[in-house]
């Protein structure tokens, strides 16, 4: 009976909040005739279903028990009961399939019932239904006018349409709606179609044996498939478990997201704290660096003031209408000069006494002077001791005393000379420091500015023609750097300023691409204003080679060879890159000693006059045109750079080879090979380099023949006879294994032993 009620529920589309109330209905003549025409058989009792909206209809509903309804049903003939059940089953299937979308319930096969119908009488809820014998008219609020209910044939109308003589169950695929508790969102699957008669015949034995309510449920139990319920339960459980897992996963992800957001917030706060702390550290570093720099400046100035009295100072002297600075030595030099004067006077006195002693020298043992002469001497003697005659022993004794005094004076004079040379080196440092302090005091960057919000200037290192070099601290990379500030003359024309700036940019582009351990690195480039810009270079603690040679005059052959090997290694790199580069301005002032000594590493700097040997301007045979003739340092340039003609001279990397030879010569002998005591103007006017056809080596100090031959190869007058950089890099003099074999192997009586011997002696020297 519950199946019939559910079928009518699906037919009328009764919502979930409406109640189903059934009343027994006795067919009249019309309805009886319609029913007989539709089925061909008479039916005793038909249940008329009345739909009551329990929410909108406030009228009470009569509570009839399910047992009363079943008693009315059991009073029917079993055959008619089967037909009635079959018709209501077909009608419920058709209407349920038509209203599947609106009823929100799933369908299954004909032989299956809803989970609601499978409940046993003990577990089946005791729904109280109102039993009415006669149909009562619906209220106007229900939208159902009239005094009698609908015909039963109205409930058998299908969406597909069927003839009046066709059973409803024969036209529609028999499916049964699932209960609302177990409804699924999937569309109902079609199953095997069966007629109501077959369904009824399947239940004949059970319905005829007993008309108790349990037999009705037993019949429906036999039709229902247990596998479908298990599948639905499993699907529902799986879906619920999946949903729970997804919800749990969503909760986990939400918690993880919240944790990550919290961590991000913490990291952001920590980052802000670290930034603030870093800013404080940078500020404190700047403060400490500035304080240290100020202390160093004060110490340098105090030491300079003390050295002014000891070593000397500059004084302004007037010459006519102009004033010039003249150097005045300090008391240390004056004392040494006085000592030298004393020694010279003592030496002169000793020499004079030696001459007098030589006049009083007695004759030898085998020679006897004539008596007349001896008497004359005795007569002419006076009270002076020098006129007394000396014996031979006395003469030799006095001669030995004079020799010892002269030797002592000579030793003392050597010590004074060594002290004087040492003071001269200290004086050179003092003069250099005085000039540096003077330039620093007159500089506009003396108050420790921070350039480009990064580079803190500490103190001035040196000053050139149009540039100043400062020791600075890189606040970003936390390292010391050298900042070269290029300042243009404000009185220059705009064209000249543009050319200078273009030249500096060219140097920056060349130097920026270089990466070699023997070349000073260029870190950065930026502009300060329209008349000044900066380049940031690698900082080296030591001085340059020029300052070292001024202090020590010369160096040993091993030290000089080590420096030349490093220079040649850098030149080889410059000629292996593309396009190759000619330095053109190699000189001791552009070779930095990293440790300040000749036995350490060196680095090449200053690429301001470098030449790029690109394919357009460079020819492997003739070289490239020298467009900047007259620039550079003349003592270190080859003769071809001074040739004047209709066309500019051709140069190649052999220019740097000549410079290497001059630097090596100066390092070994302490003087330049050409134009040593000349100025650049004198060299240019007298054509000193053009006349330098052959290099001359002084006898002292002693230098090995291999070193002399190497210098000759570098200083070949004609560039065609001169080796290039690649040949220079593979020169036997610079190859350690070849030099070792040369010095250890040789034939007796040949030239090789003398060569190695001279090399060993020069090395020891």
Number of C-alpha atoms within 10 A of each C-alpha: 17 13 19 20 19 25 24 26 23 26 23 18 18 18 14 11 10 16 17 17 21 21 20 18 17 16 18 9 9 10 15 17 15 18 19 13 14 17 17 11 14 16 19 16 18 19 22 23 23 22 19 20 18 14 9 11 14 9 10 8 15 12 12 17 14 17 12 12 18 15 13 13 21 16 12 17 14 17 16 15 20 20 20 22 18 22 22 24 25 29 27 30 30 28 23 29 25 17 17 18 12 12 21 16 24 24 25 20 23 24 19 24 24 23 16 17 20 17 13 13 12 7 8 11 10 11 10 13 19 18 22 18 12 13 17 13 13 18 13 9 10 12 7 12 12 11 10 12 16 14 14 17 13 8 17 23 17 18 12 9 11 15 10 14 10 12 19 29 23 16 17 22 20 29 28 28 28 23 18 15 10 16 18 17 10 9 12 18 10 13 13 10 16 18 19 24 15 11 18 19 14 14 19 15 12 16 22 12 10 13 18 14 17 13 17 16 19 16 17 18 18 13 17 20 14 12 9 13 16 11 11 14 13 12 13 15 12 12 12 12 12 12 12 12 12 12 12 12 12 12 12 12 13 12 12 12 12 12 12 14 12 12 13 13 12 12 14 12 12 13 13 12 12 13 12 12 12 12 12 12 12 15 13 12 15 19 12 12 18 19 13 13 16 16 12 14 15 12 12 15 15 12 13 20 16 12 20 20 14 17 23 22 20 14 12 10 12 11 8 6 5 7 11 10 11 12 12 14 16 16 15 17 19 14 12 17 15 12 15 18 13 14 19 15 12 15 18 13 13 17 15 12 16 17 12 13 18 12 11 17 17 19 12 10 7 5 8 10 10 8 9 9 10 13 10 10 14 13 9 10 13 11 7 7 9 14 15 14 16 17 14 15 10 13 16 15 11 15 16 12 13 19 14 11 14 18 13 13 18 15 12 15 19 13 12 18 15 12 15 16 14 14 18 16 15 15 21 16 14 21 20 13 18 20 14 17 20 11 17 20 13 10 13 10 18 15 14 18 16 17 17 12 10 15 24 23 27 27 22 21 18 18 17 8 8 11 16 20 21 24 22 27 23 19 17 10 10 12 12 20 22 24 29 21 21 22 19 19 12 11 8 11 9 10 9 13 19 14 11 14 19 12 14 19 16 17 18 19 13 17 21 15 11 15 13 14 14 20 24 21 20 23 15 13 17 13 14 13 8 11 15 18 19 21 20 23 22 17 19 19 12 15 16 24 23 19 18 21 18 13 16 13 15 19 19 19 23 15 17 20 18 16 25 19 17 18 21 21 19 18 26 20 18 22 17 11 11 11 12 19 22 21 22 25 23 28 22 23 16 16 22 26 25 18 15 18 16 21 16 12 16 27 22 25 21 16 20 18 18 17 24 17 21 13 12 7 10 19 15 9 9 12 16 22 18 16 11 11 13 11 12 17 13 22 21 25 22 25 22 17 21 18 14 10 7 5 9 16 18 17 21 24 24 23 26 25 30 27 24 26 22 26 25 25 25 21 28 24 21 18 17 17 23 19 18 12 10 13 12 15 10 12 18 15 9 13 15 19 22 16 11 17 13 12 15 11 14 9 8 8 13 19 22 17 15 16 19 17 12 18 21 18 19 26 29 21 21 11 19 11 11 19 19 20 23 18 12 23 19 11 14 15 18 18 12 10 11 12 14 11 10 16 18 11 11 15 8 9 8 9 10 16 17 15 17 21 14 18 20 14 13 17 15 11 11
